[in-house]
Amino acid sequence: SEMCIRDRCKAWHDAGATHHAMAINVSSHQLKDQHFAQRLADILASLSLPAECIHIEVTENIAIMEEQACVASLYRLSELGVQLLLDDFGTGYSSLSYLKKFPIDVLKIDRSFINECAYNPDDAAICMAIISLAKSLGLKIVAEGVESLEQLEFIQQQGCDIYQGYLYSRPLPASDVEVLLRRG
């Protein structure tokens, strides 16, 4: 992840993509490292990058571990100004208590619910509940795996903030991402 920040995030930021952020998935091993947040802060400072240009994604499985070192790292990252995203929300244990224990900024609705949200009443109800919960807690919402206009229309009607998926773009090499960012 350090190489991605040094090589890509800095280049994209310098090229004018200052309203975009690079999301980095972190493991419990990284979060248990008491120096993880400080190393990230040092990298950002050395590159003159704002903390807002980095989003750290953690899964529910990491969040439910509630190990003191992981919790401490999450709070240090939040204090830096890094956005914290809870990935794949709804697929793990989904304990609502950690939504108030951890400094989470964004919930990512798992693609398994988005896949049929426009057609399946159960998936639609789950998406609506997650969006409502997130909004009431002041969190942003990302819908994962949006592949159709029907899905996009549904989540937009529900007030979802951001979407990702094949409807926007398939996974790309970094050089092609730069082209996409230049296009706006």
N, C-alpha and C positions, 0 to 999 in steps of 0.2 A: 504493500500500500504506500510505503514511503516513495518508491520509484514513481508510482502513478501520480502522486502529488507533485513531485519534483519535475517530472517530464511532461505530464499532460495538464493537470489542473493549472499550473503556473502559465503554461503556454496559452491555454484557453482564456484565462483571466487577462493576460497581457494583450490578447487579440481582441478584447472587448466583450467577452462573454461573462461580464461581471454579475449578471442576474441569474446565472446558472450555478449549480453546485454539483460537486462530485460526491456520489454516495459510495461509501466503503463499508463492506460487510466485515464485522469483527467477530472473533471467536471468544469463547469464555477464557481461553488461555491468554489472549491479549488483554482482556479486561482484568484478569487477575494480576497482571503485571502492574505494580504500583507506580511505575514510571511511564506507563503508556500515554497518559494524558499530557504529561510534561514533554515527552518526546514529540508528540503531535504539535504542541504549542511551539516548541523550538523550531520545528520544520516550517510551520506557518510564518513565524517571525523571520526566519532566515530568508524566506522567499517573499516577504512583504505581502502575504496573503491574509485577507480577513478570515476569521474563524467561520463566518457564515458560508464560505465557499465549500465547506466540508460537511457532509451529512454522514453520521455514523448509524449504520443499521444493525440492530440486534434482533435476534429471534426470540419468540416467547420462551423457548427452552432455556435460553441464557437468562432471561429475566426472572424466570421462576426459581432459578438456583438460589437467588438472594444471598449469595456469598458476599460477605462484607467487603472483600476486595473488589468484586465486580460492581457493587453498589457505589463504593467510593469512587471508582473510575468513572462511572456514569455521571456522578455529581461533579467531578472535576471537569469532565468534558463539557457538561452543561454550563459550568461557570466560565469556561473559555469562550462560550458563544457558539459552540458547535451544535447543530441541530441533531437530535436523537430520534431515530425512527424505529418503531416497533414493527418488525417485518412479519408477514404471514399471519396477521391477527385473525384469530378465530379458529385456527387449526390445532393449536396446542391445548394447554390446560385452560387458557383464557381466564385466569384469575383476575377479577376486576380490581382486587386490592392492590396489585402492583401498578395499576394506572395512577394511583395516588401516591405510591411509595417512591416511584422512580420519576426522574425529570424528563419524561417522554414529551416530545413536541408533535410527533406525527404518528398516526396509525396507518398501516398499510393493510387494506382489505385483501385477503388472499384471493388469488385467481380462481380457486375452486368455487367461490361464491359468485364472482363476477361472471364466470362462464355461462351461467344460465339465468342471471338476474333479470333479464328482459322477458323471460318466458316461464320461469319456475317460481310460483308464489312463495315457496319456502326460502329459496335463495334471495328473492327480492326482499322478503321480510328480514332476513339476516343482514343484508346490506343496509337496509333502512335503519335497523337497530344500531348497527355499528356506527353509521354516520351520525345518527342522533346522539349516541353516547359520546362520540368524539367531540361533536359541537358543544354539547353541554359541559364538557371538561375543558373547552377552549383549545382543543387539539386540531391540527390540520388532518386531512384525510387524503390518502393516495389509493386509487383503485389499481390493482395489479392485473395484468393480463387482458386488457381491453383490446378486443379484436374486431368488433363490429360497431357500426353506427348506432344500432339499437342499444347495445350495452352503454355506449357513450351517452346517448340521450337519457337513458334511465339514471345513470349515476349523476349526470349534470342536474336533472330534475330534483334529485335528492339532496343536492348541495355539496357534492364531492368536489374538493379543491383541485386535485391533480389526478391525471391518469397516466399510466404507462402501459405499453403493450404494442403488439404488431400493428394496430391501427395507426399509431404514430410512427413507429419504425421497428424494423427487425433489429436484432443485435448487430452492431457494426464494429469494424476495426476503428481504432482511435483516429486515424487520418480521415475516415469518412464522417466521424462525429464532428470533426472540425468543420467540414463542409456544411453539415446540417446546422451547426451553430451559426455559421456565417449567414445562412439563409434566414435565420430567425424562426 
